[in-house]
Amino acid sequence: MIFNSLTFVVFFAIVLALHNLPFSWRQKKLNLLVASYLFYAAWNPPFVILLWVSTVVDWWAAQWMVRSERQSTRRAWMIISVVVNLGMLGYFKYGNFLLENFTLAVNAAGIAYQPHKWDIILPVGISFYTFATLSYTLDVYLRRAQPAKHFLDYALFVTFFPHLVAGPIMRPTELVPQFEQPRRASANMILFGLTLLTIGLFQKVVIADGLLSPIAESVFDSPKVPLTLDAWAGVLAFAGQIFCDFAGYSTSAIGIALALGFAMPDNFRFPYAAVGFSDFWRRWHITLSSWLRDYLYIPLGGNRHGPARTYMALMGTMLLGGLWHGAAWTFVVWGGLHGLYLSVERWLKGRFGGWRPTKAQLFGLAILTFMAINVTWVFFRAKTFAGAGTILASMAGHAPGGVPLLPGFDLLAAFTVIAAIFLSHWAMRDTTLEAVIQRTSAWVLAPLLGLMAFLVIIEQGRGNAFIYFAF
């Protein structure tokens, strides 16, 4: 069940109606918990068991960590939680990847080995809810937070359907307290939530799927060598597609939660207006970047042990962040490039820290940042290194045997849409989407939302699953 489906519209209407009936607060939370399990079971019912295992193990691990006075016992429960969660993630997401690479290594050593292929199905959203539950036990172990008072509140935190399968990656301290006390969405909250849902679906269904996805597919999925202009159009189209797809999901999720009376943090803040790569990660997938910072970068040493250790921590964090996105070496390279960018940026700031750029120079740096980000997207989207190399060579003007892959309209659409996205991000880089909506006149907002909803309905049935569902 995906947000851009008629099934979800019916599902959400029922959930919203039930949530506003005069039930007790406990009954409303039970309704949300059951609804969340049904939402997840719509993909593959047996995988609900994984949610139960993760929920029960982490609940009891946190309880016993608090009850125990011995550090060794607390550490043992923390290790149990980490092993169970990462064990499930490792098997389902990386099992085939590890087996393939082990086979290649053994064969390279001269040993003939050909194992049976594992038929492993990736549970949707496992990377997201694994990080969410891990943050709970790690925060309790590090004494950053107290465990939830009631099992129902914690179970609902893990499974709450707006963020369950593709984030935002919530921390227990952000959501559990909201479940402890009765909450009721006001009419304005419901209206604002539905506004965010409409905008998110417009980004996903109309822009990402309707306009940009076919262009990116024509370039990246073709066995032919693209001309330089076609290669750039395909890469820029994917840059717009992945932003509108993922930001569209996050915006929809935040809106759905708000309509039910719950607040979730922003996950995107106009990232293509970033000036530099640290700024980009403060704007792109914010809840993941903060998770990587708190649970990987800082434990690896952060910036507390000298430049060499800092660069190692940056590279290690981003390499693992790349692997989190997908079980393929292309994702590792994508993460490695970001680690390299961040390291070079940090070195340049140390060398030229006194420089204060003008507004025009900031705009130029934003363009340069955006272009460098597009290089990384090639490895994110390409299925093989050979395919990535072909597209990068074409982007650089080296396209022997290149053929036109896109008609003139698609070329125009790709460059026009991505220019509009970049310029709109730049114009709103110092604010938030919520603030922009609140400042917009109702006479402008109402017809605009009506047009968005109309276009979403027209495109309904043609949309794809959200890209990040695969992660």
C-alpha positions in Angstrom: 0.0 0.0 0.0 1.6 3.3 -1.1 0.4 6.9 -0.4 -0.2 7.5 -4.2 -2.9 4.7 -4.4 -6.7 4.7 -4.1 -6.3 1.9 -1.6 -4.4 4.2 0.7 -7.0 7.0 0.3 -9.7 4.7 1.6 -7.4 3.4 4.3 -6.4 6.8 5.5 -10.0 8.1 5.4 -11.1 5.2 7.7 -8.1 5.7 10.1 -8.8 9.5 10.3 -12.5 9.0 10.9 -11.9 6.4 13.7 -9.2 8.6 15.3 -11.8 11.4 15.7 -14.5 9.3 17.2 -15.0 9.5 21.0 -12.9 6.5 22.0 -10.5 6.4 24.9 -6.9 7.5 24.2 -5.7 3.9 24.7 -8.3 2.6 22.2 -7.2 5.3 19.7 -3.6 4.2 20.0 -4.6 0.5 19.6 -6.5 1.5 16.5 -3.4 3.2 15.1 -1.3 0.2 16.0 -3.6 -2.2 14.2 -3.8 0.1 11.2 -0.1 0.4 11.1 0.3 -3.4 11.0 -2.3 -3.7 8.3 -0.5 -0.9 6.3 2.7 -2.9 6.5 1.1 -6.3 5.9 -0.3 -5.0 2.6 3.2 -5.6 1.1 3.9 -9.0 2.6 2.1 -10.2 5.7 4.8 -12.5 7.1 7.2 -9.7 7.4 5.1 -8.2 10.2 6.8 -10.9 12.3 10.1 -9.0 11.8 8.5 -5.9 13.3 7.2 -7.9 16.3 10.7 -9.4 16.9 12.4 -6.0 16.7 9.8 -4.4 18.9 9.8 -7.0 21.6 13.6 -7.5 21.7 14.3 -3.8 21.9 11.6 -3.1 24.5 13.0 -5.8 26.9 16.6 -4.9 26.2 15.9 -1.3 27.2 13.9 -2.4 30.3 16.8 -4.7 31.5 19.4 -2.0 30.8 17.6 0.4 33.1 17.0 -2.3 35.8 20.6 -3.5 35.9 23.3 -1.8 37.9 26.1 -3.7 36.4 27.7 -2.2 33.3 28.6 -5.6 31.8 24.9 -6.6 32.0 23.8 -3.3 30.4 26.4 -3.8 27.6 25.2 -7.4 27.0 21.6 -6.3 26.5 22.7 -3.5 24.2 24.8 -6.0 22.2 21.7 -8.3 22.0 19.7 -5.5 20.5 22.3 -4.5 18.0 23.0 -8.1 16.9 19.3 -8.9 16.5 18.5 -5.8 14.5 21.6 -5.7 12.4 21.4 -9.5 12.0 17.9 -9.2 10.4 19.0 -6.2 8.3 22.2 -8.0 7.2 20.5 -11.2 6.2 17.5 -9.8 4.3 19.3 -6.8 2.7 22.9 -7.9 2.3 22.7 -11.7 2.2 22.8 -12.1 -1.5 25.4 -9.2 -1.8 27.7 -10.9 0.7 27.3 -14.3 -0.9 28.1 -13.0 -4.4 31.2 -11.2 -3.2 32.4 -14.2 -1.2 31.9 -16.4 -4.3 33.9 -13.9 -6.5 36.7 -13.8 -3.9 36.9 -17.6 -3.6 36.8 -18.1 -7.4 39.6 -15.4 -7.8 41.7 -17.5 -5.4 41.4 -20.5 -7.8 38.7 -22.4 -5.9 35.7 -23.5 -7.9 32.7 -22.7 -5.9 29.2 -22.0 -7.1 26.6 -21.9 -4.3 22.9 -22.1 -4.7 21.4 -18.7 -5.1 19.5 -17.4 -2.1 16.0 -16.4 -2.8 15.8 -13.5 -0.3 13.0 -11.0 -0.5 13.8 -7.5 0.9 11.2 -6.4 3.5 10.1 -2.9 2.6 11.4 -0.2 4.9 13.7 -2.5 7.0 16.6 -0.1 6.9 14.4 2.7 8.2 12.7 0.9 11.1 16.0 -0.8 12.1 17.7 2.6 12.5 14.7 3.9 14.5 14.6 1.0 16.9 18.4 0.9 17.3 18.3 4.6 18.3 16.0 3.6 21.2 18.2 1.0 22.8 21.4 3.0 22.1 20.0 6.1 23.7 18.9 4.2 26.7 22.3 2.5 27.0 24.1 5.8 26.7 21.7 7.3 29.2 20.5 9.9 26.8 16.9 8.9 27.2 14.6 6.9 29.5 12.7 3.9 28.1 9.1 4.3 27.2 6.7 3.9 30.1 4.2 1.7 28.3 4.7 -1.0 25.7 1.9 0.2 23.6 3.5 3.6 23.2 6.8 2.0 22.1 5.1 -0.5 19.8 3.3 2.4 18.1 6.5 4.4 17.8 8.1 1.5 15.9 5.1 0.9 13.6 3.4 4.3 13.2 2.5 4.0 9.5 3.4 7.5 8.2 7.1 7.0 8.9 7.3 3.2 9.0 8.6 2.3 5.5 10.6 5.4 4.3 11.1 7.8 7.2 11.6 10.4 8.5 13.7 8.2 10.8 12.2 9.1 14.1 13.9 9.1 17.5 11.9 7.8 20.5 12.2 11.1 22.2 10.5 12.8 19.3 7.4 10.5 19.1 6.9 8.5 22.3 6.1 11.5 24.4 3.4 12.5 21.9 1.7 9.1 22.5 1.7 9.4 26.3 -0.9 12.2 26.4 -4.2 12.4 24.5 -3.9 14.5 21.4 -6.5 15.7 19.0 -5.9 17.4 15.7 -7.6 20.8 15.3 -9.4 21.7 12.1 -6.4 23.8 11.1 -4.0 20.9 11.7 -6.1 18.6 9.6 -6.3 21.1 6.8 -2.6 21.9 7.0 -1.8 18.2 7.0 -3.9 17.5 3.9 -2.2 20.5 2.3 1.2 18.9 2.9 -0.2 15.5 1.6 -1.4 17.1 -1.6 2.0 18.9 -2.2 3.9 15.7 -1.5 1.7 13.6 -3.9 2.1 16.3 -6.5 5.9 16.1 -6.2 5.8 12.3 -6.4 3.1 11.5 -8.9 3.2 14.4 -11.3 6.8 15.7 -11.3 8.9 12.6 -10.3 6.8 9.9 -12.0 5.0 11.8 -14.8 7.7 14.2 -16.0 11.2 13.1 -14.9 11.2 9.3 -14.4 10.7 8.4 -18.1 13.6 10.8 -19.1 16.0 9.3 -16.6 15.0 5.7 -17.6 15.6 6.5 -21.3 19.2 7.4 -20.5 20.2 5.1 -17.7 18.4 2.0 -18.9 19.5 2.3 -22.5 22.3 0.0 -23.8 23.3 2.8 -26.2 25.8 5.6 -25.6 24.0 8.9 -25.0 25.1 12.2 -26.5 26.4 14.7 -24.1 23.2 16.8 -23.9 21.2 13.6 -23.5 23.5 12.4 -20.7 23.2 15.6 -18.8 19.4 15.7 -19.3 19.1 12.1 -17.9 21.3 12.8 -14.9 19.5 16.1 -14.1 16.2 14.4 -14.6 17.2 11.8 -12.0 18.4 14.5 -9.6 14.9 16.1 -9.8 13.2 12.7 -9.7 14.8 11.4 -6.6 14.3 14.7 -4.8 10.6 15.0 -5.7 10.1 11.3 -5.0 11.7 11.2 -1.6 10.8 14.7 -0.4 7.3 14.0 -1.7 7.1 11.0 0.5 8.4 12.8 3.5 6.1 15.7 3.0 3.2 13.4 2.6 4.2 11.4 5.8 4.5 14.6 7.8 1.1 15.8 6.5 -0.6 12.5 7.4 0.8 12.5 10.9 -0.2 16.1 11.4 -3.8 15.4 10.3 -3.8 12.7 13.1 -2.4 15.2 15.6 1.3 14.3 15.7 4.3 16.3 14.7 7.3 14.9 12.8 10.5 16.7 11.9 11.4 18.1 8.5 13.4 15.7 6.4 14.3 18.1 3.5 15.0 21.8 3.5 15.6 22.8 -0.1 18.8 20.8 -0.5 19.7 21.9 -4.0 20.3 25.4 -2.7 23.1 24.0 -0.6 26.4 25.9 -0.6 28.9 23.1 0.1 28.4 19.5 1.0 28.1 19.8 4.7 25.3 22.3 4.0 23.8 19.7 1.6 23.6 17.0 4.3 22.0 19.5 6.7 19.2 19.8 4.1 19.0 16.4 2.4 17.5 13.4 4.3 18.0 15.3 7.5 16.9 12.5 9.9 19.4 10.1 8.3 22.3 12.5 8.3 21.7 13.3 12.0 21.5 9.6 12.8 24.8 8.9 11.0 26.3 11.9 12.8 25.2 10.8 16.3 25.6 7.0 16.0 28.6 6.7 13.6 30.6 9.9 13.0 30.9 10.9 16.7 31.6 7.4 18.0 34.3 7.0 15.2 36.0 10.1 16.7 34.2 13.0 15.0 36.4 16.1 15.0 37.8 15.6 18.5 41.1 13.7 17.7 42.8 15.7 15.0 42.4 16.1 11.2 43.5 12.6 10.2 41.0 10.9 12.6 38.3 13.4 11.4 38.8 12.5 7.7 38.7 8.8 8.6 35.5 9.3 10.5 33.9 11.2 7.6 34.9 8.6 5.0 33.8 5.7 7.2 30.5 7.3 8.0 29.7 8.1 4.4 30.9 4.7 3.1 28.6 3.0 5.5 25.9 5.5 4.7 26.2 4.5 1.0 26.0 0.9 1.9 22.8 1.6 3.9 21.2 2.8 0.8 21.7 -0.4 -1.2 23.6 -3.7 -1.4 25.8 -2.8 -4.3 29.3 -1.3 -4.7 27.9 1.6 -6.7 26.2 2.8 -3.6 29.4 2.5 -1.7 31.2 4.6 -4.3 28.3 7.1 -4.0 28.9 7.3 -0.3 32.7 7.5 -0.8 32.4 10.4 -3.1 30.3 12.3 -0.5 32.9 11.4 2.1 35.6 12.8 -0.2 33.6 15.9 -0.9 33.1 16.5 2.8 36.8 15.9 3.6 38.0 18.3 0.8 35.5 20.9 1.9 36.7 20.6 5.5 40.3 21.0 4.4 39.5 24.1 2.3 37.6 25.7 5.2 40.6 25.2 7.4 42.9 26.7 4.7 40.6 29.6 3.7 38.4 30.0 6.7 38.5 33.8 6.7 36.9 34.1 3.2 33.4 35.7 3.2 31.8 35.2 -0.2 29.4 37.7 -1.8 25.8 36.8 -2.7 26.9 36.2 -6.3 29.8 34.0 -5.2 27.4 32.0 -2.9 25.1 31.5 -5.9 28.1 30.3 -7.9 29.1 27.9 -5.1 25.6 26.5 -5.0 25.7 25.8 -8.7 29.1 24.1 -8.3 27.8 22.1 -5.3 24.8 21.0 -7.4 26.9 19.9 -10.3 29.2 17.9 -8.0 26.1 16.2 -6.4 24.9 15.2 -9.9 28.2 13.3 -10.5 27.4 11.2 -7.4 23.8 10.6 -8.6 25.2 8.8 -11.6 26.6 6.0 -9.3 23.4 6.0 -7.3 21.2 5.4 -10.4 23.5 3.3 -12.6 23.2 -0.4 -12.2 26.8 -1.1 -13.1 30.2 0.7 -13.0 30.4 0.3 -16.8 27.0 2.1 -17.2 28.1 4.8 -14.8 31.4 5.3 -16.7 29.6 5.6 -20.0 27.3 8.3 -18.7 30.1 10.2 -17.0 32.2 10.1 -20.2 29.3 11.4 -22.2 28.7 14.2 -19.6 32.4 15.1 -20.1 31.9 15.3 -23.9 33.5 12.0 -24.7 30.7 10.0 -26.4 32.1 7.9 -29.3 29.3 6.3 -31.1 26.8 8.4 -29.2 23.2 8.5 -30.3 20.3 10.8 -29.4 18.2 9.1 -26.8 15.7 11.8 -26.0 13.3 13.8 -28.2 13.5 17.6 -28.1 10.6 17.9 -25.8 12.2 15.7 -23.1 15.4 17.6 -23.3 13.5 20.9 -22.8 11.4 19.4 -20.0 14.4 18.0 -18.1 16.4 21.3 -18.2 13.3 23.5 -17.5 12.1 21.4 -14.5 15.5 21.1 -12.9 16.1 24.8 -13.4 12.8 25.6 -11.8 13.6 23.2 -8.8 17.1 24.8 -8.4 15.9 28.4 -8.5 12.9 27.7 -6.2 15.2 26.1 -3.7 17.6 29.0 -3.9 14.7 31.5 -3.4 13.5 29.6 -0.3 16.8 28.3 1.1 16.5 30.3 4.4 13.0 29.2 5.2 10.9 26.0 5.4 8.1 24.6 3.3 5.6 25.1 6.2 6.6 28.8 6.5 6.2 29.3 2.8 2.7 27.8 2.9 1.7 29.9 5.9 2.9 33.1 4.1 1.0 32.3 0.9 -2.4 33.9 0.5 -5.4 31.6 0.6 -6.6 33.1 -2.7 -3.4 31.8 -4.3 -3.0 28.6 -2.3 -6.5 27.2 -2.7 -6.6 27.2 -6.6 -3.0 26.0 -6.6 -3.8 23.0 -4.4 -6.9 22.3 -6.4 -4.8 22.2 -9.6 -2.2 19.9 -7.9 -4.9 17.6 -6.7 -6.5 17.5 -10.2 -3.2 16.6 -11.8 -2.5 13.9 -9.2 -5.9 12.4 -10.0 -5.2 12.5 -13.7 -1.9 10.7 -13.2 -3.3 8.2 -10.8 -2.5 4.7 -11.7 0.6 5.6 -13.6 2.8 6.3 -10.6 5.6 4.1 -9.4 6.5 2.9 -5.9 8.7 5.4 -4.0 12.4 4.9 -4.8 13.4 4.7 -1.1 11.1 1.7 -0.5 13.9 -0.3 -2.0 16.2 0.7 0.9 
